[in-house]
Amino acid sequence: MNTTEILRSFEDITEHYIQELEGFSMEQLKRQPGENEWSLGQMYQHLINAALYMQLANAERCLAPGGDDAASAGEKTEVGETVFGQGSLPPVRIQVPPSPQYTPQQPESKEQLVEGLKSVVRRMNEIASKLENAPLHHTVAHPRFGGLTAEEWFRLVEMHYRHHLLQKDRLKQALLLAFN
């Protein structure tokens, strides 16, 4: 997919997430199916925070003039090559032990989530316009995928949102069972 297609797909997925929010109460959005599992609201927070504060922040680092601090991240790992070669994250659950640094906060309101999702769309549009001239030798390391370029960090946002559709559907099913 080219940048325009990635952006269009991302906007479609984000609109789907926003439309899905309308069907849930705040009680449902904050309900965790298990002690160490995220609520639907926490999953939304994770998507917003990962995009704004990791993926797009790293794309910006790659785009920064000079980019000397970014230029030394090295090559992609074998896992990174596979993920970007397939254009998607593997459809497996990734569980990280709960921690204050990683576990997202519960949302305060649906409006907070909608505004967060829309702010990611705005940032994606801003960055998309800069990718054509992005230096390919400026990379920032991802913990599992190795050195990624600005365009790859940008692509990762769309792949990450698409990946979490599976979790959203699983959490939605758990809510339907719990509230029926």
N, CA, C and O of each residue as an XYZ file, in Angstrom:
720
protein
N       0.834     -1.188      0.000
C       0.000      0.000      0.000
C       0.874      1.244      0.000
O       1.912      1.289      0.660
N       0.446      2.243     -0.741
C       1.162      3.517     -0.713
C       0.603      4.378      0.426
O      -0.351      3.985      1.098
N       1.195      5.537      0.634
C       0.817      6.406      1.752
C      -0.657      6.786      1.703
O      -1.327      6.788      2.735
N      -1.165      7.105      0.530
C      -2.570      7.488      0.385
C      -3.487      6.335      0.766
O      -4.486      6.541      1.455
N      -3.160      5.124      0.328
C      -3.972      3.944      0.652
C      -3.910      3.627      2.148
O      -4.921      3.269      2.753
N      -2.726      3.759      2.735
C      -2.576      3.518      4.171
C      -3.438      4.505      4.944
O      -4.155      4.123      5.869
N      -3.365      5.771      4.562
C      -4.139      6.809      5.235
C      -5.638      6.557      5.088
O      -6.384      6.689      6.058
N      -6.079      6.201      3.904
C      -7.502      5.926      3.663
C      -7.958      4.727      4.508
O      -9.016      4.780      5.136
N      -7.177      3.670      4.522
C      -7.510      2.501      5.333
C      -7.563      2.867      6.814
O      -8.480      2.463      7.529
N      -6.576      3.632      7.266
C      -6.535      4.061      8.658
C      -7.772      4.889      9.021
O      -8.377      4.679     10.072
N      -8.140      5.820      8.154
C      -9.316      6.650      8.415
C     -10.587      5.807      8.476
O     -11.461      6.065      9.303
N     -10.696      4.793      7.601
C     -11.854      3.897      7.620
C     -11.915      3.100      8.921
O     -12.977      2.974      9.530
N     -10.774      2.566      9.342
C     -10.724      1.785     10.584
C     -11.065      2.676     11.773
O     -11.809      2.269     12.665
N     -10.523      3.889     11.784
C     -10.795      4.815     12.884
C     -12.274      5.168     12.932
O     -12.855      5.236     14.015
N     -12.887      5.393     11.788
C     -14.327      5.683     11.746
C     -15.118      4.500     12.299
O     -16.116      4.687     12.995
N     -14.678      3.303     11.994
C     -15.319      2.093     12.539
C     -15.220      2.089     14.062
O     -16.207      1.824     14.749
N     -14.037      2.382     14.588
C     -13.867      2.439     16.049
C     -14.797      3.493     16.658
O     -15.410      3.246     17.696
N     -14.907      4.647     16.033
C     -15.760      5.722     16.557
C     -17.232      5.294     16.524
O     -17.962      5.507     17.492
N     -17.661      4.698     15.423
C     -19.056      4.246     15.323
C     -19.367      3.177     16.369
O     -20.451      3.174     16.954
N     -18.424      2.277     16.603
C     -18.627      1.225     17.596
C     -18.802      1.798     19.002
O     -19.549      1.242     19.808
N     -18.125      2.895     19.298
C     -18.229      3.518     20.619
C     -19.664      3.884     20.973
O     -20.070      3.795     22.132
N     -20.428      4.297     19.963
C     -21.795      4.748     20.204
C     -22.654      3.675     20.862
O     -23.601      3.998     21.580
N     -22.340      2.418     20.630
C     -23.143      1.323     21.157
C     -22.822      0.917     22.588
O     -23.435     -0.015     23.109
N     -21.881      1.589     23.235
C     -21.467      1.188     24.574
C     -21.711      2.289     25.599
O     -21.562      3.476     25.310
N     -22.087      1.867     26.798
C     -22.174      2.795     27.924
C     -20.772      2.932     28.515
O     -19.889      2.131     28.210
N     -20.566      3.939     29.354
C     -19.268      4.088     30.017
C     -18.996      2.890     30.928
O     -17.852      2.455     31.059
N     -20.036      2.363     31.549
C     -19.868      1.175     32.398
C     -19.307      0.014     31.564
O     -18.397     -0.691     32.000
N     -19.853     -0.170     30.379
C     -19.373     -1.242     29.505
C     -17.944     -0.974     29.040
O     -17.126     -1.893     28.993
N     -17.640      0.270     28.699
C     -16.294      0.601     28.219
C     -15.227      0.396     29.293
O     -14.062      0.157     28.976
N     -15.624      0.488     30.560
C     -14.662      0.341     31.656
C     -14.624     -1.075     32.240
O     -13.804     -1.357     33.113
N     -15.496     -1.959     31.772
C     -15.578     -3.311     32.328
C     -14.430     -4.169     31.803
O     -14.252     -4.321     30.594
N     -13.664     -4.720     32.724
C     -12.554     -5.611     32.361
C     -13.049     -7.053     32.452
O     -13.622     -7.444     33.469
N     -12.835     -7.851     31.399
C     -13.320     -9.233     31.420
C     -12.583    -10.113     32.433
O     -13.110    -11.138     32.866
N     -11.379     -9.717     32.806
C     -10.592    -10.472     33.781
C      -9.678     -9.527     34.527
O      -9.484     -8.384     34.114
N      -9.119     -9.997     35.615
C      -8.297     -9.146     36.476
C      -7.121     -8.507     35.742
O      -6.808     -7.340     35.977
N      -6.475     -9.248     34.868
C      -5.303     -8.735     34.148
C      -5.592     -8.428     32.685
O      -4.677     -8.386     31.862
N      -6.866     -8.214     32.361
C      -7.235     -7.888     30.983
C      -7.727     -6.458     30.905
O      -8.325     -5.931     31.843
N      -7.463     -5.844     29.767
C      -7.906     -4.477     29.540
C      -9.397     -4.436     29.246
O      -9.978     -5.380     28.710
N      -9.990     -3.321     29.612
C     -11.358     -3.032     29.187
C     -11.309     -2.538     27.742
O     -10.238     -2.269     27.197
N     -12.466     -2.427     27.147
C     -12.558     -1.873     25.795
C     -12.043     -0.430     25.787
O     -11.345     -0.020     24.859
N     -12.389      0.326     26.814
C     -11.920      1.707     26.917
C     -10.407      1.794     27.031
O      -9.790      2.679     26.439
N      -9.804      0.881     27.788
C      -8.340      0.859     27.902
C      -7.694      0.499     26.573
O      -6.630      1.022     26.242
N      -8.330     -0.396     25.800
C      -7.797     -0.735     24.482
C      -7.810      0.495     23.582
O      -6.848      0.746     22.857
N      -8.907      1.267     23.628
C      -8.977      2.509     22.850
C      -7.863      3.462     23.288
O      -7.188      4.056     22.448
N      -7.673      3.607     24.592
C      -6.625      4.484     25.112
C      -5.245      4.019     24.612
O      -4.402      4.836     24.242
N      -5.033      2.701     24.608
C      -3.773      2.136     24.133
C      -3.525      2.510     22.674
O      -2.419      2.916     22.317
N      -4.544      2.376     21.834
C      -4.387      2.715     20.417
C      -4.001      4.181     20.244
O      -3.091      4.511     19.484
N      -4.703      5.051     20.958
C      -4.448      6.493     20.859
C      -3.043      6.819     21.350
O      -2.281      7.505     20.669
N      -2.707      6.321     22.541
C      -1.406      6.638     23.146
C      -0.240      6.060     22.359
O       0.774      6.732     22.167
N      -0.375      4.812     21.899
C       0.711      4.196     21.119
C       0.951      4.979     19.832
O       2.096      5.197     19.435
N      -0.140      5.401     19.181
C      -0.002      6.160     17.933
C       0.642      7.516     18.187
O       1.607      7.881     17.517
N       0.111      8.264     19.155
C       0.591      9.632     19.377
C       1.977      9.691     20.002
O       2.820     10.483     19.581
N       2.211      8.859     21.002
C       3.420      9.015     21.812
C       4.542      8.040     21.484
O       5.651      8.175     22.001
N       4.262      7.052     20.621
C       5.326      6.151     20.193
C       5.465      6.181     18.674
O       6.463      6.673     18.148
N       4.470      5.660     17.976
C       4.591      5.458     16.533
C       4.765      6.772     15.769
O       5.716      6.911     15.000
N       3.873      7.724     15.967
C       3.979      8.982     15.225
C       5.106      9.869     15.760
O       5.718     10.622     15.003
N       5.375      9.779     17.048
C       6.514     10.520     17.599
C       7.813     10.014     16.979
O       8.711     10.805     16.690
N       7.917      8.709     16.774
C       9.122      8.154     16.154
C       9.187      8.460     14.664
O      10.275      8.647     14.119
N       8.036      8.514     13.999
C       8.027      8.938     12.591
C       8.553     10.365     12.495
O       9.342     10.680     11.605
N       8.118     11.225     13.410
C       8.597     12.618     13.438
C      10.102     12.678     13.697
O      10.804     13.492     13.098
N      10.593     11.826     14.580
C      12.042     11.789     14.843
C      12.804     11.434     13.570
O      13.861     12.001     13.296
N      12.268     10.503     12.802
C      12.912     10.119     11.543
C      12.882     11.265     10.531
O      13.789     11.395      9.708
N      11.850     12.085     10.592
C      11.685     13.183      9.643
C      12.454     14.438     10.044
O      12.639     15.339      9.225
N      12.900     14.503     11.283
C      13.562     15.712     11.782
C      14.817     16.016     10.970
O      15.567     15.104     10.621
N      15.050     17.295     10.667
C      16.267     17.668      9.942
C      17.494     17.201     10.715
O      17.555     17.322     11.938
N      18.448     16.679     10.003
C      19.652     16.152     10.655
C      19.424     14.728     11.095
O      20.114     13.815     10.641
N      18.463     14.530     11.973
C      18.095     13.187     12.410
C      19.246     12.328     12.852
O      19.154     11.101     12.795
N      20.346     12.942     13.297
C      21.531     12.154     13.642
C      21.264     11.141     14.740
O      21.794     10.031     14.701
N      20.438     11.513     15.730
C      20.145     10.560     16.796
C      19.327      9.381     16.278
O      19.392      8.287     16.839
N      18.555      9.599     15.209
C      17.727      8.536     14.656
C      18.490      7.668     13.662
O      18.106      6.525     13.413
N      19.554      8.195     13.101
C      20.213      7.513     11.983
C      20.930      6.227     12.369
O      21.309      5.456     11.487
N      21.128      5.972     13.652
C      21.947      4.824     14.048
C      21.153      3.635     14.568
O      21.727      2.751     15.204
N      19.850      3.585     14.316
C      19.020      2.516     14.876
C      19.249      1.165     14.214
O      18.829      0.144     14.758
N      19.896      1.129     13.065
C      20.199     -0.140     12.419
C      19.076     -0.667     11.552
O      18.155      0.054     11.169
N      19.185     -1.949     11.258
C      18.259     -2.616     10.338
C      17.066     -3.203     11.085
O      17.055     -3.291     12.313
N      16.057     -3.603     10.301
C      14.919     -4.315     10.863
C      15.362     -5.707     11.305
O      16.289     -6.289     10.742
N      14.689     -6.220     12.311
C      14.910     -7.590     12.743
C      14.207     -8.537     11.768
O      13.481     -8.089     10.880
N      14.419     -9.823     11.930
C      13.738    -10.808     11.099
C      12.226    -10.714     11.306
O      11.459    -10.819     10.350
N      11.799    -10.516     12.557
C      10.374    -10.344     12.848
C       9.847     -9.099     12.143
O       8.762     -9.127     11.562
N      10.607     -8.006     12.192
C      10.215     -6.773     11.517
C      10.084     -6.967     10.012
O       9.127     -6.494      9.398
N      11.043     -7.662      9.428
C      10.977     -7.941      7.983
C       9.712     -8.729      7.635
O       9.050     -8.443      6.637
N       9.385     -9.716      8.462
C       8.192    -10.538      8.219
C       6.924     -9.706      8.326
O       6.069     -9.758      7.442
N       6.796     -8.940      9.402
C       5.602     -8.123      9.626
C       5.398     -7.133      8.486
O       4.294     -7.012      7.956
N       6.455     -6.427      8.108
C       6.306     -5.423      7.045
C       6.174     -6.078      5.678
O       5.545     -5.511      4.784
N       6.754     -7.262      5.498
C       6.571     -8.003      4.252
C       5.126     -8.447      4.072
O       4.597     -8.424      2.961
N       4.483     -8.856      5.176
C       3.080     -9.295      5.134
C       2.114     -8.118      5.176
O       0.963     -8.238      4.755
N       2.586     -6.978      5.687
C       1.726     -5.799      5.795
C       0.741     -5.871      6.938
O      -0.243     -5.131      6.970
N       1.009     -6.778      7.896
C       0.112     -6.873      9.051
C       0.811     -7.559     10.215
O       1.769     -8.313     10.047
N       0.293     -7.266     11.393
C       0.791     -7.923     12.589
C       0.151     -9.308     12.676
O      -0.977     -9.484     12.215
N       0.833    -10.282     13.247
C       0.236    -11.619     13.342
C      -1.027    -11.594     14.219
O      -1.090    -10.843     15.192
N      -2.023    -12.409     13.875
C      -3.294    -12.394     14.612
C      -3.220    -13.169     15.932
O      -4.014    -14.078     16.173
N      -2.277    -12.805     16.763
C      -2.113    -13.472     18.058
C      -2.254    -12.453     19.178
O      -1.962    -11.270     19.005
N      -2.707    -12.938     20.332
C      -2.826    -12.070     21.507
C      -1.446    -11.851     22.098
O      -0.668    -12.790     22.265
N      -1.161    -10.613     22.408
C       0.098    -10.271     23.062
C      -0.271     -9.745     24.441
O      -0.929     -8.713     24.568
N       0.158    -10.460     25.465
C      -0.167    -10.029     26.817
C       1.106     -9.584     27.517
O       2.107    -10.299     27.563
N       1.028     -8.379     28.059
C       2.132     -7.794     28.807
C       1.668     -7.714     30.254
O       0.534     -7.309     30.510
N       2.523     -8.094     31.213
C       2.097     -7.996     32.613
C       1.669     -6.566     32.952
O       2.277     -5.605     32.480
N       0.617     -6.429     33.774
C       0.149     -5.084     34.137
C       1.275     -4.271     34.792
O       2.033     -4.779     35.619
N       1.359     -3.004     34.398
C       2.353     -2.112     34.984
C       1.886     -0.675     34.810
O       1.160     -0.372     33.863
N       2.291      0.209     35.708
C       1.883      1.616     35.570
C       2.382      2.247     34.264
O       1.737      3.151     33.731
N       3.515      1.783     33.748
C       4.079      2.357     32.528
C       3.333      1.903     31.271
O       3.281      2.639     30.285
N       2.758      0.703     31.298
C       2.193      0.146     30.079
C       0.667      0.055     30.102
O       0.027      0.239     29.066
N       0.080     -0.222     31.254
C      -1.367     -0.413     31.327
C      -2.077      0.932     31.151
O      -1.849      1.857     31.930
N      -2.932      1.044     30.138
C      -3.630      2.318     29.905
C      -4.628      2.625     31.024
O      -5.173      1.721     31.657
N      -4.851      3.912     31.249
C      -5.860      4.351     32.207
C      -7.249      4.104     31.625
O      -7.416      4.023     30.408
N      -8.238      3.987     32.499
C      -9.622      3.915     32.041
C      -9.992      5.287     31.457
O      -9.522      6.313     31.949
N     -10.818      5.310     30.427
C     -11.223      6.603     29.855
C     -12.164      7.352     30.792
O     -12.871      6.748     31.599
N     -12.158      8.665     30.671
C     -13.058      9.505     31.465
C     -14.408      9.656     30.782
O     -15.432      9.807     31.448
N     -14.411      9.615     29.441
C     -15.660      9.796     28.701
C     -15.496      9.266     27.277
O     -14.381      9.054     26.800
N     -16.620      9.061     26.620
C     -16.581      8.679     25.205
C     -15.981      9.813     24.388
O     -15.240      9.582     23.433
N     -16.311     11.044     24.774
C     -15.805     12.216     24.052
C     -14.278     12.239     24.075
O     -13.643     12.584     23.079
N     -13.692     11.869     25.219
C     -12.230     11.804     25.325
C     -11.669     10.822     24.294
O     -10.666     11.106     23.640
N     -12.318      9.675     24.157
C     -11.854      8.664     23.203
C     -12.027      9.141     21.766
O     -11.119      8.992     20.949
N     -13.185      9.713     21.456
C     -13.433     10.211     20.092
C     -12.420     11.298     19.747
O     -11.849     11.286     18.656
N     -12.192     12.238     20.662
C     -11.230     13.309     20.396
C      -9.824     12.746     20.234
O      -9.064     13.211     19.385
N      -9.474     11.750     21.041
C      -8.160     11.116     20.910
C      -7.990     10.455     19.553
O      -6.955     10.616     18.906
N      -9.004      9.711     19.117
C      -8.949      9.058     17.809
C      -8.837     10.089     16.691
O      -8.069      9.912     15.745
N      -9.612     11.173     16.808
C      -9.559     12.218     15.781
C      -8.208     12.931     15.775
O      -7.737     13.346     14.716
N      -7.588     13.078     16.926
C      -6.271     13.729     16.962
C      -5.224     12.852     16.276
O      -4.286     13.364     15.664
N      -5.386     11.531     16.380
C      -4.466     10.635     15.664
C      -4.663     10.794     14.158
O      -3.689     10.829     13.407
N      -5.914     10.890     13.712
C      -6.186     11.089     12.280
C      -5.534     12.389     11.800
O      -4.922     12.424     10.733
N      -5.668     13.451     12.590
C      -5.043     14.730     12.200
C      -3.526     14.580     12.081
O      -2.935     15.037     11.103
N      -2.899     13.951     13.059
C      -1.445     13.761     13.020
C      -1.030     12.879     11.839
O      -0.013     13.144     11.197
N      -1.805     11.841     11.550
C      -1.504     10.974     10.406
C      -1.529     11.794      9.119
O      -0.654     11.629      8.269
N      -2.506     12.665      8.965
C      -2.597     13.507      7.770
C      -1.414     14.465      7.677
O      -0.866     14.675      6.595
N      -1.022     15.040      8.801
C       0.136     15.946      8.808
C       1.407     15.213      8.395
O       2.185     15.715      7.584
N       1.612     14.038      8.947
C       2.838     13.293      8.671
C       2.824     12.725      7.252
O       3.866     12.675      6.597
N       1.657     12.299      6.772
C       1.562     11.730      5.417
C       2.121     12.687      4.376
O       2.780     12.268      3.424
N       1.856     13.973      4.562
C       2.315     14.957      3.583
C       3.836     15.130      3.591
O       4.395     15.687      2.646
N       4.499     14.668      4.625
C       5.957     14.815      4.735
C       6.723     13.555      4.314
O       7.946     13.598      4.176
N       6.032     12.456      4.114
C       6.717     11.175      3.900
C       7.428     11.064      2.559
O       8.415     10.338      2.440
N       6.941     11.771      1.557
C       7.540     11.660      0.217
C       9.031     11.993      0.242
O       9.814     11.388     -0.490
N       9.422     12.937      1.070
C      10.821     13.351      1.134
C      11.550     12.811      2.365
O      12.607     13.320      2.739
N      10.989     11.794      2.983
C      11.592     11.248      4.203
C      12.900     10.529      3.884
O      12.948      9.707      2.968
N      13.965     10.834      4.635
C      15.233     10.133      4.416
C      15.132      8.673      4.862
O      14.731      8.385      5.990
N      15.498      7.771      3.975
C      15.382      6.341      4.277
C      16.452      5.851      5.242
O      16.307      4.778      5.829
N      17.524      6.620      5.416
C      18.582      6.184      6.326
C      18.327      6.630      7.763
O      19.065      6.246      8.670
N      17.279      7.442      7.980
C      16.920      7.844      9.346
C      15.927      6.827      9.890
O      14.799      6.730      9.405
N      16.346      6.074     10.892
C      15.486      5.076     11.500
C      15.490      5.252     13.014
O      16.426      5.791     13.604
N      14.409      4.776     13.614
C      14.298      4.723     15.065
C      13.955      3.280     15.415
O      13.113      2.660     14.765
N      14.606      2.753     16.435
C      14.428      1.346     16.798
C      13.081      1.077     17.449
O      12.651      1.800     18.348
N      12.430      0.033     16.981
C      11.238     -0.527     17.611
C      11.733     -1.707     18.454
O      12.655     -2.404     18.030
N      11.150     -1.950     19.633
C      11.652     -3.020     20.507
C      11.679     -4.418     19.882
O      12.551     -5.219     20.220
N      10.754     -4.724     18.988
C      10.740     -6.061     18.365
C      11.108     -6.044     16.889
O      11.607     -7.039     16.363
N      10.865     -4.921     16.213
C      11.014     -4.887     14.762
C      12.321     -4.274     14.289
O      12.623     -4.319     13.097
N      13.098     -3.706     15.193
C      14.367     -3.091     14.813
C      14.174     -1.695     14.250
O      13.163     -1.043     14.511
N      15.155     -1.239     13.473
C      15.143      0.124     12.938
C      14.064      0.322     11.892
O      14.039     -0.365     10.871
N      13.159      1.280     12.157
C      12.074      1.584     11.219
C      12.207      3.009     10.713
O      12.595      3.912     11.454
N      11.879      3.200      9.434
C      11.882      4.528      8.821
C      10.587      5.259      9.193
O       9.685      4.676      9.794
N      10.511      6.531      8.830
C       9.298      7.316      9.084
C       8.079      6.651      8.445
O       7.019      6.555      9.063
N       8.240      6.197      7.216
C       7.113      5.570      6.519
C       6.686      4.274      7.211
O       5.495      3.972      7.290
N       7.655      3.516      7.707
C       7.310      2.270      8.398
C       6.608      2.541      9.728
O       5.673      1.822     10.080
N       7.034      3.553     10.467
C       6.328      3.927     11.703
C       4.899      4.351     11.367
O       3.961      4.018     12.090
N       4.741      5.084     10.269
C       3.426      5.524      9.797
C       2.557      4.311      9.459
O       1.401      4.238      9.877
N       3.104      3.375      8.713
C       2.379      2.144      8.349
C       1.996      1.351      9.581
O       0.931      0.735      9.624
N       2.862      1.365     10.585
C       2.627      0.589     11.797
C       1.366      1.058     12.531
O       0.688      0.248     13.163
N       1.048      2.338     12.456
C      -0.165      2.841     13.108
C      -1.382      2.130     12.516
O      -2.227      1.629     13.257
N      -1.473      2.083     11.207
C      -2.609      1.433     10.542
C      -2.628     -0.059     10.855
O      -3.690     -0.615     11.137
N      -1.473     -0.712     10.809
C      -1.405     -2.150     11.110
C      -1.837     -2.420     12.557
O      -2.541     -3.393     12.828
N      -1.415     -1.559     13.475
C      -1.737     -1.712     14.896
C      -3.242     -1.554     15.126
O      -3.841     -2.342     15.857
N      -3.853     -0.544     14.507
C      -5.298     -0.349     14.647
C      -6.041     -1.553     14.064
O      -7.018     -2.024     14.646
N      -5.580     -2.043     12.926
C      -6.222     -3.205     12.300
C      -6.068     -4.439     13.186
O      -7.007     -5.222     13.332
N      -4.890     -4.614     13.775
C      -4.616     -5.754     14.655
C      -5.580     -5.770     15.847
O      -6.068     -6.832     16.233
N      -5.851     -4.611     16.421
C      -6.693     -4.549     17.621
C      -8.183     -4.712     17.320
O      -8.986     -4.769     18.252
N      -8.574     -4.790     16.044
C      -9.966     -5.104     15.722
C     -10.341     -6.470     16.292
O     -11.477     -6.673     16.719
N      -9.388     -7.407     16.299
C      -9.643     -8.738     16.868
C      -9.926     -8.637     18.363
O     -10.856     -9.270     18.864
N      -9.128     -7.846     19.076
C      -9.334     -7.663     20.508
C     -10.667     -6.961     20.767
O     -11.398     -7.325     21.689
N     -10.977     -5.960     19.954
C     -12.242     -5.243     20.117
C     -13.409     -6.210     19.986
O     -14.342     -6.168     20.788
N     -13.365     -7.074     18.989
C     -14.455     -8.031     18.782
C     -14.543     -9.024     19.945
O     -15.642     -9.386     20.367
N     -13.404     -9.461     20.460
C     -13.390    -10.392     21.592
C     -13.976     -9.717     22.833
O     -14.784    -10.318     23.541
N     -13.573     -8.467     23.100
C     -14.084     -7.737     24.259
C     -15.579     -7.437     24.100
O     -16.331     -7.472     25.074
N     -15.995     -7.148     22.885
C     -17.401     -6.878     22.609
C     -18.240     -8.127     22.896
O     -19.320     -8.033     23.478
N     -17.742     -9.283     22.489
C     -18.452    -10.553     22.760
C     -18.548    -10.794     24.255
O     -19.595    -11.219     24.746
N     -17.470    -10.530     24.992
C     -17.485    -10.719     26.446
C     -18.507     -9.785     27.096
O     -19.184    -10.165     28.052
N     -18.615     -8.573     26.577
C     -19.602     -7.615     27.110
C     -21.025     -8.077     26.822
O     -21.899     -7.972     27.683
N     -21.257     -8.583     25.628
C     -22.600     -9.053     25.274
C     -23.019    -10.187     26.193
O     -24.175    -10.253     26.610
N     -22.089    -11.082     26.514
C     -22.391    -12.185     27.420
C     -22.642    -11.667     28.846
O     -23.549    -12.142     29.529
N     -21.854    -10.716     29.279
C     -21.951    -10.205     30.649
C     -23.213     -9.362     30.869
O     -23.765     -9.357     31.969
N     -23.668     -8.656     29.841
C     -24.795     -7.748     30.018
C     -26.102     -8.309     29.471
O     -27.093     -7.585     29.377
N     -26.118     -9.585     29.112
C     -27.376    -10.220     28.655
C     -27.857    -11.237     29.639
O     -28.893    -11.866     29.421
